[in-house]
């Protein structure tokens, strides 16, 4: 089964028209991730042959399965997603954020560690130039702030509003 990938222009058009049609398999993959049903995820072939680089709408934003796994905060599910050799760890949604940013938004330090070890861009920011340090400080996640500081994350990066993490 071929799952269509979209470029950024098509992604924005599809999202605005709310016409992202998912196959039954894609719907089952999302269900497996969101319900942390590890056996279903494996049974669907998601750790080997299934393309996990598809978009879906969640909460008004476009997401990818790896982002959903990061949002759930389950190390086991993320590990299963990362077993899939075709998964694009660097994928960003229409807001410019990746799975690391999503994991940070929810305060999932272990998820951030796994993604950073895999080489994801930890300096990612959204369309308002809000990065993970801004998120961690704003959401009062001292464990994430500490983790970012240990990674030499800059404190002086400004948002579009001119705010820094300090």
N, C-alpha and C positions, 0 to 999 in steps of 0.2 A: 504494500500500500504506500503510495507516494503522498507525503504530507507537504503541502505547499509552504514555502518560506517566503516572507515578504521583505522588500527593502523598506527603508524608512519612509519614503514617499507613499508607497502603497499601504504601509502600516497606519499612517495618519489618516488616509482616506478611508480605510476599512473601519478604523475605530470611530471616526466621525459618523459614518453611515450605520454603525452598529450592525454590520453584516458579516461578522466573523462566524463562519459556519464551521463547526467542529464535527469531526467524524465520531462515530460511537466509540472507537478506540481512544481518541483524544479525550472525550468526555470521561471515559473510564480511567484514564491516566490521571486526570485532574482529581477525580473522586478518590482514587487510591492515595494520592499525595495529601489531599486536604483532610482525609479521614485517618491518615497514617496507617493505611492498610498495606503493610509491607508485602504480604504474600500475594495480594492481588497485583501489586506493582511488578513483582517478579514474574508472576504467571502471565502477565500481559507482554512479557519480553522486553521490558523497559531497561533492564540492566545490560542488554546485549544489542539487539537489532532494531529496535523501534526508534524512530526519529523523535527526539524530545525538544526540538528547536521550533516549536510552534507557539503562536500567540493565542491568548484567550483573554476575555474581559473579566476582570474581578474588581468589584468595588469602584467601577468607573475608570479603572486604569487597565492598560494592557500589561499582561504578565506572561511569563514563560514558566514552564514547569520548574526549572531550577530556582526561580524567584519564589514560587509558591513553597517549595521545600525550605528555602531560607526563612521565609516568613513563619512557617510552622515551628521552626526551632528544633527540629528533630535531627540529631546527628545521624541516627540510623537511616532516616529517609534521604538525607543529603548524601550520605555515603553510597546508597543504592543508586541515586541519580548520577553520581560521579563515576559509577562503574560503567555507564554507557559511554563508549568511546566517541560517539558523535555529538555529545552534548557540548554546546558552546558556553563555556564558563564566563566568557566576556560579554555576552549579549546584554544590551541595554533596552529599556522600554522607551515609550514616546516622551517620557519626562527626563530621559538621559541617565537613569539610574540602573545599577546592576544588582546582582544578588547580594553583594557585600553591603551595599547601601540599605537594601531591604532588611537584611539581618540586623544591621545596626539600628534601624528604626524600631525594631522590636526588642533590642537589648540582648540578642543571642550571641554572647561572646564566643562560645565554642564553635558556632557556625562561622563566625568571622575568622577564627583561627584556621579552620579547615580550608576555607576559600582562599585566605592569604597564602597558605602553604602551597596551594595549587596555582598561584601566580595571578590571581585576579587583581584588577586595578583598585587599590584601597583608597585612592584619592578621587574617586568618582564623586560627582555632584549633580544635583538636579538642575532644572531650567532656571531656578532662582539662585544658583551657585551655592546651595546649601550642601555641605559635605558631611561626612560621618562625624567629624569632631563637633560641628555645629549641632548635629542631632544628639550626640551623646551628652553634651553640656545642657542643651535645652530640655532633654527628657530626664536629666539627672541620673545618668548611668555611669557612676564613677568607675566601675569595672571596665567599661568600654573606653572611657577617657584614658585610664591607665594603660590599657592595651595599645591604644593609638599613640600615646606618648612614647611607649617603648619601641614603637615602629617609626619614631622620628616624624610623626605626623605634624605638619606645620600648624601653628596656632594663629598665624596672622592672615590666613586666607579669608577674603571678604565675600559676603553674599552680595547679591545685586543691591541690597539696601545698605551696604557698607558695614555690616556687622561682622565682627570676628567672634571666635569662640571664647575669647577673653571677656 
